[in-house]
C-alpha cells in the first residue's frame, strides 16, 4: 500500500437530464421505490464549490474520481490532470446495469481502475470547507473514524433497514465481546468525544452483539482491501443488492464497509468536532448558512430533506454562502 496516495471519489447524477430520466422511468414502474423521491435527484447547483473546496483546502489529494451515469456539468474541465471521469459501465459489472440504486454504485467503488488503496468517498452534498490534511482521513495507512456504538432507528423515512442488513453481516463475522477486549482503547478513546463515550458505554455492558454504530453523514474513509474482503466473505448478499435497479429494504449499503473496519478495529479515533451534517430544515437552515460562510468545520454536509420548505430560495442562499467562502474558480472549471 502506498500510504502517500489518497484519492477522493464523488458520485453525481444530473436528475434534470432527459435521457437519464427516460431510462430511469423505463425501469421505475412504481412511485413506492426508495429512489423515486425528487429529494434524491434534484440539483442544488453547487457542485463547483465542492471542487473549489478540494483544490483550496486539500491540494494534496492524489486523484479525483468523478462517477457519473454519463452526463457531465457543462462547466467541468475534463482535461484537468487530477480528474478521472468514471462512467458506471467503466467499473460496475454489466449484469447490474443500468442501475439507479446508489447502493450498487457505492458497493462497487473498489473496482474503479487506478483507484488508490486509500480513498475518501463523498456524496455530492458533502464539502471540504476548511483546510484538511491527509491525517484527517488516514494515519499510517489506517482510516480515521469517530467510533461509537449506537441503536438503530427504524422509521418510515429512515435508513434503518440498511443498518439492520449491514449489522447482520457484521454480527455473523465478529464477536462484540472479543473485539471490545482487543480494541477497548480505541472504543473508549476520549478523542471520539464524550457523546460517543456515553453511547458506547451504555451499549457495551449488556449486549453480546453489535447493536449498531454511530454514523456521521460525512465523507467515508475506505481501504480497497475492505471492499475486497467483504465481497469475498459476503458476495451473495452484496450481489443480491446490486441486482436491484432501485434501493429496497433488503439492501446492504456502503456502511457495511465502514462498520466492518470499525468492528475489526481497523481505524484510528477521530474527533466528531471536525465535521457537521446539516439536514435542511427551517430551524437549522440559518446555522448551516453561517457554518458555510465562516468555514466553521473541516467537512460539512448540506443534506436535502422533505422538510426543505422553499427549495429555490434556499438553494440560492446556499450558493450565496458558498460564494462567500469560495469565490474564486478552481482549475476544474472552464
Legacy VTK file of the C-alpha trace (Angstrom):
# vtk DataFile Version 3.0
C-alpha trace
ASCII
DATASET POLYDATA
POINTS 334 float
0.000 0.000 0.000
1.244 3.460 -0.916
0.467 5.412 2.245
1.213 8.693 0.481
-1.640 8.365 -2.015
-5.190 9.255 -1.053
-7.890 9.593 -3.705
-11.281 11.276 -3.461
-14.340 9.653 -5.037
-17.536 11.545 -5.795
-20.733 10.120 -7.303
-23.077 12.503 -9.092
-26.286 12.369 -11.057
-27.940 15.075 -13.146
-31.573 14.494 -12.300
-32.598 17.013 -14.986
-31.034 15.041 -17.853
-33.962 13.947 -20.107
-32.068 10.888 -21.379
-31.343 9.759 -17.843
-34.977 10.405 -16.884
-36.166 8.376 -19.855
-34.033 5.391 -18.908
-34.960 5.657 -15.229
-38.684 5.866 -15.970
-38.457 2.800 -18.221
-37.368 0.695 -15.245
-39.177 2.572 -12.489
-42.806 1.463 -12.671
-43.741 2.374 -9.120
-43.690 5.516 -7.007
-43.060 3.322 -3.978
-39.398 2.873 -4.862
-36.962 4.334 -2.365
-35.113 6.211 -5.100
-38.144 7.803 -6.731
-38.436 10.812 -4.457
-37.426 14.127 -6.015
-35.239 14.897 -2.980
-32.809 12.205 -4.091
-32.219 13.736 -7.526
-32.929 17.473 -7.615
-29.859 19.627 -8.044
-28.649 22.329 -5.674
-26.342 23.632 -8.438
-23.396 23.933 -6.058
-21.075 21.186 -7.283
-18.437 23.690 -8.397
-17.922 24.608 -4.745
-17.001 21.007 -3.983
-14.142 21.256 -6.467
-13.155 24.706 -5.207
-13.070 23.437 -1.638
-10.962 20.404 -2.534
-8.461 22.467 -4.514
-8.142 25.158 -1.848
-8.283 23.051 1.313
-6.974 19.630 0.162
-4.443 20.385 -2.615
-2.511 17.237 -1.669
-5.195 14.861 -2.980
-3.768 12.384 -5.474
-6.747 11.914 -7.820
-10.446 12.738 -8.018
-12.647 10.001 -9.461
-15.896 11.606 -10.617
-18.514 8.881 -11.067
-21.476 9.582 -13.330
-24.185 7.884 -15.390
-22.686 9.601 -18.419
-23.668 13.253 -18.131
-21.225 15.951 -17.005
-21.597 19.535 -15.756
-21.106 21.978 -18.635
-18.560 23.965 -16.646
-16.328 20.991 -15.739
-12.853 20.988 -17.317
-12.331 17.298 -18.004
-8.710 17.876 -19.069
-7.591 18.557 -15.504
-4.804 16.019 -14.838
-6.147 15.231 -11.350
-9.608 14.383 -12.669
-10.713 10.882 -13.709
-14.174 10.694 -15.259
-15.753 7.343 -14.448
-18.881 6.067 -16.194
-20.966 3.441 -14.417
-20.174 0.986 -17.191
-16.443 1.531 -16.642
-16.446 -0.289 -13.310
-19.850 -1.740 -12.379
-20.328 -5.324 -13.659
-22.634 -5.295 -16.672
-25.082 -7.696 -15.007
-26.043 -4.837 -12.665
-26.529 -2.178 -15.362
-28.260 0.090 -15.855
-28.665 0.926 -12.199
-30.431 3.694 -10.322
-29.517 2.161 -6.994
-26.958 4.250 -5.107
-26.061 1.151 -3.111
-24.892 -0.633 -6.255
-22.857 2.370 -7.341
-21.190 2.560 -3.930
-20.612 -1.132 -3.226
-18.518 -1.493 -6.380
-16.264 1.547 -5.963
-13.207 -0.611 -5.355
-13.416 -1.747 -8.980
-12.595 1.727 -10.352
-9.468 1.452 -12.465
-6.482 3.231 -10.935
-8.183 3.881 -7.593
-5.698 4.323 -4.746
-5.734 1.807 -1.896
-6.824 4.642 0.420
-9.798 6.670 -0.735
-12.366 9.061 0.678
-15.914 8.711 -0.583
-18.107 11.824 -0.891
-21.763 12.244 -1.738
-22.421 15.383 -3.765
-23.808 17.180 -0.716
-20.571 16.834 1.271
-17.960 19.588 1.100
-14.483 20.479 2.325
-14.841 23.934 3.889
-11.591 24.374 5.844
-8.005 23.118 5.499
-7.615 19.355 5.890
-4.521 17.174 5.963
-4.085 13.546 4.881
-4.016 12.627 8.589
-7.620 13.799 8.866
-8.584 10.780 6.763
-5.824 8.186 7.208
-2.912 7.775 9.594
-0.157 5.282 8.828
-2.443 3.678 6.252
-5.324 3.226 8.714
-8.704 5.004 8.334
-9.663 7.712 10.842
-13.086 7.184 12.370
-15.393 8.556 15.041
-16.256 5.380 16.923
-19.441 4.898 18.903
-21.897 2.093 19.334
-25.452 3.143 18.632
-29.008 1.813 18.494
-30.607 1.510 15.070
-33.636 3.704 14.466
-36.303 2.200 12.236
-38.716 4.773 10.862
-40.690 5.404 7.717
-38.109 7.764 6.222
-35.028 6.347 7.922
-32.303 4.119 6.522
-32.651 1.777 9.480
-33.291 -1.221 7.270
-29.877 -0.704 5.576
-28.269 -0.542 9.011
-30.035 -3.722 10.039
-28.917 -5.623 6.956
-25.358 -4.370 7.382
-25.296 -5.333 11.070
-26.481 -8.835 10.241
-23.263 -9.253 8.271
-21.131 -7.696 10.998
-22.557 -9.921 13.728
-22.074 -13.013 11.595
-18.338 -12.277 11.405
-17.399 -10.503 14.646
-17.949 -11.269 18.316
-18.548 -7.937 20.046
-17.136 -9.041 23.391
-13.916 -10.301 21.830
-13.485 -7.188 19.698
-14.116 -4.861 22.627
-11.409 -6.588 24.685
-8.964 -6.335 21.782
-9.668 -2.707 20.886
-11.048 -1.109 24.060
-8.509 1.717 23.902
-9.952 2.753 20.536
-13.565 2.225 21.578
-13.190 4.353 24.668
-10.661 6.886 23.425
-11.545 10.426 24.565
-10.779 11.555 21.020
-14.165 10.128 19.973
-15.896 12.736 22.161
-17.978 12.434 25.304
-21.232 11.746 23.454
-19.582 8.804 21.722
-18.231 7.507 25.014
-21.706 7.661 26.588
-23.256 5.789 23.668
-20.582 3.115 23.685
-20.632 2.715 27.457
-24.400 2.302 27.590
-24.491 -0.255 24.779
-21.360 -2.253 25.545
-22.149 -3.618 29.008
-25.220 -5.765 28.463
-25.373 -6.717 24.789
-23.201 -9.569 23.493
-23.684 -8.427 19.888
-23.201 -5.210 17.920
-26.451 -3.183 18.145
-25.266 -0.635 15.596
-22.683 2.066 15.035
-22.987 5.830 15.183
-22.708 7.163 11.653
-21.944 10.764 10.746
-23.408 11.729 7.385
-19.998 12.886 6.186
-17.295 11.563 3.828
-16.215 7.972 4.483
-12.603 6.788 4.628
-12.141 3.409 2.984
-9.480 0.865 2.151
-9.944 -1.044 -1.088
-8.921 -4.167 0.794
-12.026 -3.809 2.997
-14.307 -3.931 -0.046
-12.416 -6.918 -1.402
-12.695 -8.765 1.905
-16.414 -8.126 2.357
-17.148 -9.129 -1.238
-15.135 -12.301 -0.698
-16.979 -13.143 2.524
-20.497 -11.972 1.652
-20.604 -11.888 -2.131
-24.084 -13.418 -2.373
-25.693 -10.732 -0.220
-23.904 -7.895 -1.991
-24.765 -9.402 -5.368
-28.446 -9.546 -4.390
-28.348 -5.836 -3.523
-26.621 -4.914 -6.768
-29.213 -6.732 -8.879
-31.905 -4.364 -7.595
-32.373 -1.471 -10.042
-33.549 0.761 -7.202
-32.910 0.768 -3.480
-35.055 -1.614 -1.447
-35.377 -2.564 2.195
-33.497 -5.811 1.575
-30.343 -3.932 0.506
-26.993 -3.596 2.184
-25.123 -0.362 1.566
-21.627 1.085 1.767
-21.913 1.487 5.532
-21.179 -2.225 5.829
-17.621 -1.420 4.725
-17.289 1.308 7.356
-18.822 -0.921 10.030
-16.508 -3.786 9.065
-13.455 -1.566 9.534
-14.722 -0.437 12.929
-15.718 -3.904 14.140
-12.323 -5.210 13.055
-10.513 -2.440 14.927
-9.025 -1.189 11.681
-9.391 2.513 12.495
-7.809 5.326 14.471
-10.150 7.509 16.584
-11.062 10.935 15.240
-12.957 13.887 16.700
-16.542 14.439 15.597
-15.983 18.183 16.079
-14.204 18.348 12.715
-17.376 17.785 10.728
-21.074 18.600 10.800
-24.109 17.451 8.858
-26.964 19.911 8.468
-30.288 18.379 7.449
-32.022 21.278 5.762
-34.997 22.205 7.890
-36.234 25.686 8.742
-34.906 25.624 12.295
-31.360 24.607 11.271
-31.018 26.430 7.978
-29.571 29.660 9.345
-26.833 27.857 11.252
-25.965 25.840 8.132
-25.503 29.023 6.086
-23.411 30.562 8.842
-21.182 27.479 9.066
-20.590 27.545 5.302
-19.751 31.253 5.174
-17.327 31.025 8.093
-15.771 27.684 7.181
-16.595 26.552 10.708
-15.893 22.883 10.024
-13.353 20.963 8.001
-16.127 18.858 6.490
-19.774 19.735 6.086
-22.863 18.087 4.639
-25.817 20.102 3.357
-28.445 17.372 3.231
-31.678 17.896 1.313
-34.831 16.713 3.099
-38.571 16.577 2.581
-38.693 19.439 5.116
-36.812 21.797 2.793
-39.696 24.251 2.633
-38.656 26.673 -0.137
-36.222 24.846 -2.348
-35.446 27.545 -4.921
-34.915 30.260 -2.310
-32.876 28.049 -0.016
-30.804 26.768 -2.926
-29.817 30.327 -3.825
-28.984 31.110 -0.215
-26.677 28.078 -0.047
-24.980 29.160 -3.280
-24.506 32.681 -1.897
-22.974 31.262 1.289
-20.528 29.122 -0.668
-19.693 32.086 -2.874
-18.665 33.988 0.248
-16.296 31.205 1.292
-15.080 30.113 -2.144
-15.471 32.959 -4.668
-12.567 32.014 -6.939
-12.903 29.456 -9.717
-10.879 26.281 -9.428
-8.742 24.722 -12.139
-11.552 22.171 -12.561
-13.784 24.865 -14.078
-13.571 26.052 -17.667
LINES 1 335
334 0 1 2 3 4 5 6 7 8 9 10 11 12 13 14 15 16 17 18 19 20 21 22 23 24 25 26 27 28 29 30 31 32 33 34 35 36 37 38 39 40 41 42 43 44 45 46 47 48 49 50 51 52 53 54 55 56 57 58 59 60 61 62 63 64 65 66 67 68 69 70 71 72 73 74 75 76 77 78 79 80 81 82 83 84 85 86 87 88 89 90 91 92 93 94 95 96 97 98 99 100 101 102 103 104 105 106 107 108 109 110 111 112 113 114 115 116 117 118 119 120 121 122 123 124 125 126 127 128 129 130 131 132 133 134 135 136 137 138 139 140 141 142 143 144 145 146 147 148 149 150 151 152 153 154 155 156 157 158 159 160 161 162 163 164 165 166 167 168 169 170 171 172 173 174 175 176 177 178 179 180 181 182 183 184 185 186 187 188 189 190 191 192 193 194 195 196 197 198 199 200 201 202 203 204 205 206 207 208 209 210 211 212 213 214 215 216 217 218 219 220 221 222 223 224 225 226 227 228 229 230 231 232 233 234 235 236 237 238 239 240 241 242 243 244 245 246 247 248 249 250 251 252 253 254 255 256 257 258 259 260 261 262 263 264 265 266 267 268 269 270 271 272 273 274 275 276 277 278 279 280 281 282 283 284 285 286 287 288 289 290 291 292 293 294 295 296 297 298 299 300 301 302 303 304 305 306 307 308 309 310 311 312 313 314 315 316 317 318 319 320 321 322 323 324 325 326 327 328 329 330 331 332 333
